[in-house]
Amino acid sequence: MDMEIDEPTNGTSSSRLAPIEEVKPTPKQIKRIAAHSHVKGLGIDPETNEALPEGAGFVGQIAARTAASIIVDMIRMKSMAGRAVLLAGPPATGKTAIALAMSHELGDGVPFVPLVASEVFSSEVKKTEVLMRSFRRAIGLRVKETKDVYEGEVTELTPVETSENSGLGKTISHLLIGLKTAKGSKQLKLDPSIYDSILKQRVEVGDVIYIEANSGIVKRVGRCDVYASEFDLEADEFVPMPKGDVRKSKDIVQNVSLHDLDLANSRPQGRQGDVTNIVSQLMAPKKTEVTDRLRSEINKVVNEYIESGVAELMPGVLFIDEVHMLDVECFTYLYRALESPMAPVVVFATNRGTTTVRGLDDKAPHGIPPEMLDRLMIIPTMKYNEEDVRKILAHRTEAENVQFDEKAFDLLSRVGSEKSLRYALQLIAPARLCAQTCGREIIDLVDVERCTKLFMDRSESLQKAEEAQKRLAEKNSK
Ligand SMILES: Nc1ncnc2c1ncn2[C@@H]1O[C@H](COP(=O)(O)OP(=O)(O)OP(=O)(O)O)[C@@H](O)[C@H]1O
């Protein structure tokens, strides 16, 4: 953001004019801090391949993190597709954090699709369709193509209008774009339909773009780095000015998911069954039911492209949290889906012990049928000791940019280990608010004490509910 500061004048302004005041920089915007923003990875020691006691924002849970890093290595070696992992442990022991850390370790090229099990019970779509869509979203395809493109830094962007006979006002007859490279420049006269894509990607003069010669697809690569010093905060991605001629053959790599291809292929227009054509049609909105027949068509085409070396399959991770919420029908569907040649790695998480499998009367560990449990690689997570709780809270207070007085932090750590980590984490924000209402930036002991009285943790609330139930039963028995 370019911070325009109006410098105060040197007294030359007459008393008639409003005094010019210096624009104060806006206070640091308090952004919503995500629950796992402090976790940057699994924190693995590159020498030993073991999890460090503290690393990448993670504390403790060494065995679980080490096991997760082995799973990540197997995914990278593509020897994990179609297998499933279960993260099982008490609440707030880092299961979700580990799953997200695995996604960080795998990098952007590998899809990571988070799903809460209860999402499958949608009123519009079948449970099995929700699962299949999530499966297909978690399978990436890296398509490499050589295309004729016009590439360069935009030096001119002029929509040429023409007045329409029908009197409905002006329309764009064509678009003039100037492109410049280190070697030359070219002015292009383009069809007005390309202008929508330009506006959608907010292309401006100074941006580096390429336009596919045969399909007219525009892709904004970034802002030319000659403008890098223009902004105080680099809010954009800066790229060097392209070399060579404006018109060139360029290797283009696109990452898409099988679900994207399914949806694009289910649209009526365009040549069916050509993945490069399908990939290039990904722009327009689509509202069409994807059938298994269409999916098998896509699978066939994708296999052809993989065999011809044009595309590379990138099996990703489907993370299903609260897996005990799935019913027996979903588990049955998952058995089959996991056996298909194009299946992602499925990571389940649950904090339940032995509980009823939904849809059956039987109880089973974690609410998962034994036939499925046999197929899972189970990673247990353990409760934290007070020292780990203290370190985790320290990471969170840093991520949320709050400061605690020492006694206040000791009380918070004690609450975190005696009651629950999540309860202590949830007290951070209200404690800060209590301090701020008393005009303090540093959270004091009284603020934490006040919040522990105002907000109950789960066990306290359960105890009060049982006491109320008991009193009601006694009253009814009189
Ligand atoms: N070992 C850890 N290191 C750093 N932060 C952690 C660790 N374990 C948990 N956290 C943090 O504690 C909070 C709760 O963790 P998380 O949501 O992963 O627990 P969970 O096991 O998934 O809980 P639930 O079973 O209730 O879903 C999150 O903010 C998470 O980032």
The ligand as an SDF file (V2000), in Angstrom:
LIG
                    3D

 31 33  0  0  0  0  0  0  0  0999 V2000
    2.3700  -29.6710   19.3110 N   0  0  0  0  0  0  0  0  0  0  0  0
    1.8240  -28.4800   19.0020 C   0  0  0  0  0  0  0  0  0  0  0  0
    2.6220  -27.4280   18.7060 N   0  0  0  0  0  0  0  0  0  0  0  0
    2.0860  -26.2300   18.4180 C   0  0  0  0  0  0  0  0  0  0  0  0
    0.7670  -25.9550   18.4060 N   0  0  0  0  0  0  0  0  0  0  0  0
   -0.0620  -26.9710   18.7010 C   0  0  0  0  0  0  0  0  0  0  0  0
    0.4070  -28.2830   18.9990 C   0  0  0  0  0  0  0  0  0  0  0  0
   -0.6620  -29.0720   19.2360 N   0  0  0  0  0  0  0  0  0  0  0  0
   -1.7570  -28.2950   19.0940 C   0  0  0  0  0  0  0  0  0  0  0  0
   -1.4020  -27.0400   18.7720 N   0  0  0  0  0  0  0  0  0  0  0  0
   -2.3220  -25.9140   18.5890 C   0  0  0  0  0  0  0  0  0  0  0  0
   -3.3980  -26.1230   19.5090 O   0  0  0  0  0  0  0  0  0  0  0  0
   -4.6610  -25.8860   18.8720 C   0  0  0  0  0  0  0  0  0  0  0  0
   -5.4840  -27.1640   18.8120 C   0  0  0  0  0  0  0  0  0  0  0  0
   -4.7840  -28.1080   18.0000 O   0  0  0  0  0  0  0  0  0  0  0  0
   -5.5580  -29.0320   16.9410 P   0  0  0  0  0  0  0  0  0  0  0  0
   -6.7410  -28.3210   16.4130 O   0  0  0  0  0  0  0  0  0  0  0  0
   -4.5610  -29.5380   15.9690 O   0  0  0  0  0  0  0  0  0  0  0  0
   -6.0380  -30.2030   17.8940 O   0  0  0  0  0  0  0  0  0  0  0  0
   -6.8460  -31.4860   17.4320 P   0  0  0  0  0  0  0  0  0  0  0  0
   -6.1240  -32.6520   17.9760 O   0  0  0  0  0  0  0  0  0  0  0  0
   -7.1170  -31.4430   15.9680 O   0  0  0  0  0  0  0  0  0  0  0  0
   -8.1860  -31.2430   18.2420 O   0  0  0  0  0  0  0  0  0  0  0  0
   -9.6030  -31.9130   17.9540 P   0  0  0  0  0  0  0  0  0  0  0  0
   -9.4220  -33.3800   18.1790 O   0  0  0  0  0  0  0  0  0  0  0  0
  -10.4910  -31.2690   18.9240 O   0  0  0  0  0  0  0  0  0  0  0  0
   -9.9160  -31.5850   16.5140 O   0  0  0  0  0  0  0  0  0  0  0  0
   -4.3250  -25.3610   17.4720 C   0  0  0  0  0  0  0  0  0  0  0  0
   -4.2270  -23.9390   17.5390 O   0  0  0  0  0  0  0  0  0  0  0  0
   -2.9470  -25.9390   17.2020 C   0  0  0  0  0  0  0  0  0  0  0  0
   -2.2150  -25.1290   16.3080 O   0  0  0  0  0  0  0  0  0  0  0  0
  1  2  1  0
  2  3  1  0
  2  7  2  0
  3  4  2  0
  4  5  1  0
  5  6  2  0
  6  7  1  0
  6 10  1  0
  7  8  1  0
  8  9  2  0
  9 10  1  0
 10 11  1  0
 11 12  1  0
 11 30  1  0
 12 13  1  0
 13 14  1  0
 13 28  1  0
 14 15  1  0
 15 16  1  0
 16 17  2  0
 16 18  1  0
 16 19  1  0
 19 20  1  0
 20 21  2  0
 20 22  1  0
 20 23  1  0
 23 24  1  0
 24 25  2  0
 24 26  1  0
 24 27  1  0
 28 29  1  0
 28 30  1  0
 30 31  1  0
M  END
$$$$
